[in-house]
Amino acid sequence: MAKYSKKSQHKVKKAMHEKKHGQLKSGRSGKKVTSRKQAIAIGLSEARKEGAKVPKKKSASKKSASKKSGSRKSSSKRSAPRKSAAKKSGSKRSGSKRSAAKKKSGARKKSSAKR
């Protein structure tokens, strides 16, 4: 059984013909289409709008799957640079030493005030 209907094949053929003659324009921007792949995509898109038999977009299914896993990965990626930046500057280590020293000196001051 054919994946693409005759109507969709005709739309792609027409889009390729327009691209070849420099008449095919992209959607919003209206710029001239020079890419073969983009011309095919435009033809298939027009066919979908008219209800022709065209398989679902492959990129749409991949994007939705990557968004689900991407949200998990993005949180780990965001925290990773912060850790490495802290190690490079040394502020995290010195800050912890300083805070520990402040805590000790604060404890000394409190104990001396009690005397």
C-alpha positions in Angstrom: 0.0 0.0 0.0 1.3 3.5 -0.9 2.5 5.8 1.8 1.8 8.9 -0.2 -1.4 9.7 -2.2 -1.3 10.9 -5.8 -2.5 14.3 -4.5 0.5 14.6 -2.2 2.9 13.5 -4.9 1.5 16.2 -7.2 1.9 18.9 -4.5 5.5 17.9 -4.0 6.2 17.9 -7.7 4.6 21.3 -8.1 6.7 22.7 -5.2 9.9 21.3 -6.7 9.0 22.8 -10.0 8.4 26.2 -8.4 11.7 25.9 -6.5 13.6 25.1 -9.7 12.2 28.3 -11.4 12.8 30.4 -8.3 9.1 31.0 -7.6 8.7 29.0 -4.4 8.5 31.2 -1.3 8.7 30.2 2.4 5.7 30.8 4.7 6.0 33.9 6.9 9.2 35.5 5.7 8.4 35.1 2.0 12.0 34.4 1.2 12.9 32.4 -1.8 13.4 28.7 -1.1 16.7 27.2 -2.3 16.8 24.0 -0.3 15.5 20.8 -2.0 14.4 19.4 1.4 12.5 22.6 2.3 10.7 22.4 -1.1 9.6 18.8 -0.3 8.5 19.8 3.2 6.4 22.7 1.8 4.8 20.4 -0.8 3.9 17.8 1.9 2.6 20.5 4.2 0.3 21.8 1.5 -0.9 18.3 0.8 -1.7 17.7 4.5 -3.7 20.9 4.6 -5.9 19.7 1.7 -6.4 16.3 3.4 -4.1 14.1 1.2 -2.7 10.9 2.5 0.7 11.8 4.0 2.5 10.0 6.9 2.9 11.9 10.1 5.9 14.1 10.5 9.0 12.2 11.8 10.5 15.3 13.5 7.3 15.9 15.5 7.5 12.5 17.2 11.2 12.9 17.9 10.9 16.3 19.3 8.1 15.3 21.7 10.2 12.4 23.0 13.3 14.6 23.3 11.4 17.3 25.2 10.3 14.7 27.8 13.8 13.5 28.4 15.4 16.9 27.6 13.6 18.5 30.6 15.3 16.0 32.9 18.7 16.5 31.3 18.5 20.2 31.2 18.2 20.5 35.0 21.4 18.5 35.4 23.1 20.5 32.7 22.2 23.7 34.4 23.6 22.7 37.8 26.8 21.2 36.3 28.3 24.5 35.1 27.7 26.1 38.5 29.7 23.4 40.3 32.6 23.6 37.8 32.6 27.4 38.0 32.8 27.2 41.8 35.7 24.8 41.6 37.6 26.9 39.1 37.3 30.1 41.1 38.0 28.5 44.4 35.4 30.6 46.0 33.4 27.7 47.2 36.3 26.2 49.1 37.6 29.4 50.6 34.0 30.4 51.4 33.5 27.3 53.4 36.7 27.8 55.3 35.9 31.4 56.0 32.4 30.5 57.2 33.9 27.8 59.4 36.4 30.2 60.8 33.6 32.8 61.4 31.6 30.2 63.3 34.6 29.3 65.5 35.4 33.0 66.2 31.7 33.7 66.9 31.7 30.8 69.4 34.9 32.2 71.1 33.3 35.7 71.3 30.2 34.2 72.9 32.1 32.1 75.4 34.4 35.1 76.3 31.3 37.3 76.8 29.9 34.8 79.3 33.0 35.0 81.5 
